[in-house]
Amino acid sequence: MSLQEQVAGRTRRVCFEVQLARSALGETLAGLRAVFAGSGMHYWVVPVLEAGSL
């Protein structure tokens, strides 16, 4: 944490969501692991039961 983050008691984080086919999951995670190794990036995988626009 930077000095400013320590004083504020929080750290800046970025969150993004990706929706992709299950068949692309392994390759996507492998690519992310290669690029962001050691960064402390956290991820989770959840099923999307339905998606669309209204």
C-alpha positions in Angstrom: 0.0 0.0 0.0 1.2 3.5 -0.7 1.5 6.1 2.0 -1.8 7.7 0.9 -3.6 4.3 1.0 -2.2 3.6 4.4 -3.4 6.9 5.8 -6.9 6.4 4.2 -7.0 2.8 5.4 -7.9 1.4 2.0 -6.3 0.6 -1.3 -7.5 1.3 -4.8 -8.7 -1.7 -6.7 -10.2 -2.3 -10.1 -12.9 -4.8 -10.9 -13.9 -6.1 -14.2 -16.2 -8.8 -15.4 -15.9 -11.1 -18.4 -18.6 -13.3 -19.9 -17.2 -16.1 -22.0 -17.9 -19.7 -23.1 -16.8 -22.4 -20.7 -14.6 -23.8 -23.5 -12.6 -20.5 -23.5 -12.0 -20.5 -19.7 -8.8 -22.5 -19.6 -7.0 -20.6 -22.3 -8.2 -17.2 -20.8 -7.0 -18.1 -17.3 -3.7 -19.4 -18.7 -3.1 -16.0 -20.5 -4.0 -14.0 -17.4 -1.7 -16.1 -15.3 1.2 -15.5 -17.7 0.6 -11.7 -17.9 -0.3 -11.0 -14.2 1.8 -13.6 -12.4 2.7 -12.3 -8.9 0.3 -9.4 -9.1 -2.1 -10.7 -6.4 -5.0 -10.6 -8.8 -8.1 -12.4 -7.5 -10.7 -14.0 -9.7 -13.7 -16.2 -9.4 -15.7 -18.2 -11.9 -19.5 -18.4 -11.7 -22.0 -19.8 -14.1 -24.2 -17.4 -16.0 -27.7 -18.9 -16.1 -29.0 -16.2 -18.4 -27.9 -13.0 -20.0 -29.4 -10.5 -22.3 -30.6 -6.9 -22.8 -34.0 -5.4 -22.0 
